Amino acid sequence: MSLIVEKMDAIVERRKLVKGKVVLIRKSVVQTMSTVNGLFATGKNIIHSSLQFDITKSVSFKLISRTKSYNLLNVAGKVGKETYLENNVSVLRTLGERPEEFDIYFEWDDKDMGIPGAFYVKNLMDDEFLLVSVTLEYPPQTSVTHEHNQKNIHDQNHILDQNLILDQNLILDHIHDQKHIHFDCNSWVHNHKCYKTDRIFFANIPYLPGKSPVQLRVYREEELKNLRGDGTGKREKWDRIYDYDVYNDLGFLDSDAQQDHPILGGLKYPYPRRVRTGRNLIHNKKNDGSYEEPGESYYVPRDENFSQEKVKEFLQLGTKTIAGRIEPLLLSLYLKNTSNEFNGIEELQKMYEGGVDLPLSITANGTPSVIAFPPPHLIKESKFAWMTDEEFAREMIAGVNPAVIRLLKKEELAWPRKIVCSCIQPSTVTKETLEINMDGVKLDEAFADRRLFILDYSDVFMPYLSKINNLPYAKAYATRTFLFLKDDGTLKPLAIQLSKPLRCGCGSSNTESTVVLPADKGVESTIWQLAKAHVTVNDTNYHQLISHWLNTHAVIEPFAIATHRNLSVLHPIYKLLHPHFRDTININSLARKSLINAGSIIEQTFLAGPYSMEMSSAVYKNWVFTDQALPKDLIKRGLAVEDITAPHGLSLAIEDYPYAVDGLEIWSATKKWVQGYVSLYYSEEGAVEGDRELQAWWKEVVEKGHGDLKGQWPKMQSPKDVVETCTTIIWIASALHAAVNFGQYPYGGYIMNRPTQSRRWIPKPGTQEYEEMTNNPHEAFLKTITPKYQTVMDLTVMELLSTHASDEVYLGQRNSLNWTADQHAKQLFAEFTENLGKIEKEISDRNNNQELRNRTGPIKLPYTLLLPTSEPGMTFRGIPNSVSI
C-alpha cells in the first residue's frame, strides 16, 4: 500500500501544473522608413516571415515567484522550470495584425514556489515577435490534464486502486473559484543573444517601491537598470534603452553662417532633451559643434515604434501624397512647364475641385498628373466666409491656435517701448484709434469690463526679423492685433500694428510701425485683408513651431524618457502615465529627421526658414511647466479669474470661448480621475516623499530632461503635487495636442486662410505693387502669401498630421482591459470614461446652441476638436491619449 501511495504522490506532483494562455504577434512583413526630399517613403526591405518556424519549440518561459525566496541571503523570488509553448489555440483578428493564442503549462508547486509574480521569456528564433499578454489560471489546478502527463497517468493506472482515483477527483471538485494572474506585456522580444539577461515581465499588480514584494525587488531594480543603460555606445534596433541627449541631430547646411543651425540644448540655446541614439558624430567647423551624422537609420527604443498597422497606413498615405503631388509638381517646375505662382484664385480653388493638371508630368498609366486635395472643412459651407473679420477673430479662440490671445493691459498700448532715435516716429495704437470701432464704448470702460484683448507676436518675431527679411523670399512684420468683445459675445478686430526693424539714417537700429484699421471698401479693404494675412503668417509660424511642436511634442519627450528610466512597470504612476507617451518618441524622431531638420519641409515652406528651431529655443527659455495647466494658463493670459461660484472655479473673460469651455470640462474630468487614482496609493503620511522611484523620476525630469530651465519647478512632496503634475502631463499629451493638431488641415488646408509665408510688405502708394494691388487685389494677395510648391508641401503634411490612425487609443480608453489588477482603479477609470461620454454630449449640445456664435462662426464649422473620441481618418475631432502624430 505504501508503494502505491508513493507512486500516487509522484503522479500528483507531476500534475501540479499552472495552465496559461500566451498571446503574441509574429512579425511577417517589415516595411522600413526612409526619407526622400525630406518626406517619408516606403523602403524596399522585406524580412521573411517568421510564420514558417515552429514557434512552440522556439520560445521558452520561466515563472518567478513573488512570495518565495531561495534563502535569507538570496531573497530573490524563486525561478521555476523552463517550459515551451504548446498548441496554437486560435488566431485573433485585431487591427489587421495576427495575434495568435497558445497554451502553455508550467510545472509549479505553489507550496514550494509560492505565487507567480513575474516570468522570464527567451526567444530562440532569429525574428522578433510582439508578446501581447500572458494569462495564468491560478491557483494551480491539479485536475489539468496535460496530454503528456495524461499518457503517464494511463501507463501507471495498473498500480492504482480505483478508489484512490475517485478520492482525488473529489478533492479537485472543491476547487470552484478559478482565478487568474494577468501579465500585460505589449513588448517586442528579439533573439535572446541581443540581451544581457533574459527578458522579464511582471504581473499587472501595482506596487509602490516600498510595498513591492521583497522577492520581486531585485528583479524590479535590475529591469530599470537595463532600461537606463550605461550612457555609452550606439543603440541597436533591438535595444530598449532610454537616455537623454541634446538636439544635435537636426544637421546643418554647407551654406550656413557661423551661428546658423546651432545645437539645441544648453545655456545658450536651451531645449528639452530627446532620446539618445549614440550615432556617429561629425564636426561642424563653422560653429565647432558635434552633430549626429545624417543618413543613418534613426533609433527609438524598440517598443516605441509604431504598430505594424500604423506603419502601413502612414506609409500608404505618405507615398500617395508624395507620388501624387510633390514629385510631379517638382518635375513640372524643373521643366518650367508650371509657374510657382498660382494662376489666380481659380487655380487654387481647382485643387479642391477635381485637381490641377500638370501636362508634362505623366502617371504610370499615361495620364497627366493632377494636384488634388480634399476640400478642407473651412470652405465646405462657404468659400469666402473665412475673409470676414468675425471669423478672423473667432479662430483666435476656436481655431487651431486658441491659446495665445490674452487680455490687453493699458501699458501695452504704447509699443515699441523704447525709441532709439528721432529719425523715425513709429505709428502707435492710441485711444482714439481703438475707439473708432468700439461701438460707442469708451476705452476706460472696456478695460474695466475686461473687453479688450490682444494677439501679440512682437516680442517673438522682432528679434529675428532682420535675419528673416534677408531671406530671398521673406518680407515680414511682427504683428499686434487689438480686439474688442462685443455685446453678442463675439470678438471684433479694432486695429493691426505691423512693425519691422529699420536701419535709420543716423546708423541706429529702430522700429518702423504702421497701424492698419478695418475697412470693407476700396483699396483700404485690400490693405486690411493683407494686414490680416500678415497676422496669420505670424500666427501660423508660432502655432507650428511653438504651440504645436515645442509645447506638446518636444516638452513631453523628457517625461516619457524619465518615466521609463525611473518608474518600474509595477509602479502605479507608471501605469497611469504610460498610455500618454504612446508613439511620442517615434513621431518626434521622424519629425527631427524630416520635418524640422536643416533644409527640411518647415525650413522650405515656413516664414522663419533656417531660424525656425532657434526661435523655438528662445521661447522655451520662458516655458513654465505649471503654467501649462489649463486653469493657470487662462489666468496667466487674463482670460479667467478665480471664482468659486463659477463652473470649475473660474470666471471666463470671454464666456463663449470654445477651447476654454470644452477644455475645462476635459481638464476637470481628468483631474478627478487622477485624484481618485493617486489616493489609492498615497494615503499614508510621507508616502510621496518616501517613494524613491517617484522622487528619482521627478529629480531627473527637472535636472536632466528639462535641465536647461532652473528654479521654476514645483516640489514633489504631497499627493496634491502628484495629482497636479500628472494631470498637467496628461493634459499636454492629450487634449492640448489634440486642440492644436487635428484642426491643421480643416483650417489651414485652404492656404489663403492660414498662409505660412509672407513675401511682400504692404505696398506703399506710388509703387508698382500698389498699383497692382489696386487693380487686381486677388493676385496681389496670392503674391504676398505662400506660393504653389510650398503650398502643396504644407497641405500634404497638414493632411497627414490631421489624420487619425486606425489603432489610435483615445482619452478614456486603454489598449488592454488588464492594464491593472486593481479593481478600484478600474472602477475609477470606468467613471472617467463615463464622464467623458457626458462631456461629449454637452459639447455637441453647445455646438447646436445658436446663441453661442463662436461655436460655429461665419464658416458654419462647429468646434469639435475636443470631442474625446473619433473614427479613423481626418475627422476634426478626437483626443488621443498621447502625442502620437
Secondary structure, DSSP 8 states (H G I E B T S, - for coil): -HHHHHHHHHHHHHT-EEEEEEEEEE------EEEETTEEEE-------GGGS-GGGTEEEEEEEEEEES-SS--SEEE---EEEEEEEEE--BTTB-EEEEEEEEE--HHHH--EEEEEEEE-SSS-EEEEEEEEESS--TT---HHHHHHHHHHGGGS-HHHHHHHHHHHHT-----EEEEEEEEEE--GGGSSS-EEEE-S----GGGS-HHHHHHHHHHHHHHH--S-S---TT-----EE-B--S---TT--TTSS--BSSSSS----EE-----EEEETTTTEEEE-TTS-----GGGS--HHHHHHHHHHHHHHIIIIIHHHHHHHHTT-S-SS-SHHHHHHHTTTT-EEEEEEE-TTSSEEEE-----GGGSS-SSGGGSHHHHHHHHHHSS--S--EE--GGGSS-SS----SS-------HHHHHTTSTT--HHHHHHTT-EEEEE-HHHHHHHHHHHTTSTT----EEEEEEEE-TTS-EEEEEEEEEEEEE-TTS-EEEEEEEE----SHHHHHHHHHHHHHHHHHHHHHIIIIIIIIIIIIHHHHHHHHHHHHS-TTSHHHHHHGGGGTTHHHHHHHHHHHTSSTTSHHHHHSTTGGGHHHHHHHHHTT--GGGGSHHHHHHHTTSEEE-TTSGGGEEESSSS-HHHHHHHHHHHHHHHHHHHHHHTT--STTTTTT-HHHHHHHHHIIIIITTTS-S------SHHHHHHHHHHHHHIIIIIHHHHHTTHHHHHTSTTTS-S--------TTSHHHHHHHH-HHHHHHHHS--HHHHHHHHHHHHHHT-B-TT--BTT--S-TTS-S-HHHHHHHHHHHHHHHHHHHHHHHHHT-TT-GGGTTTTT----TT-S---SBS-S---BSS---
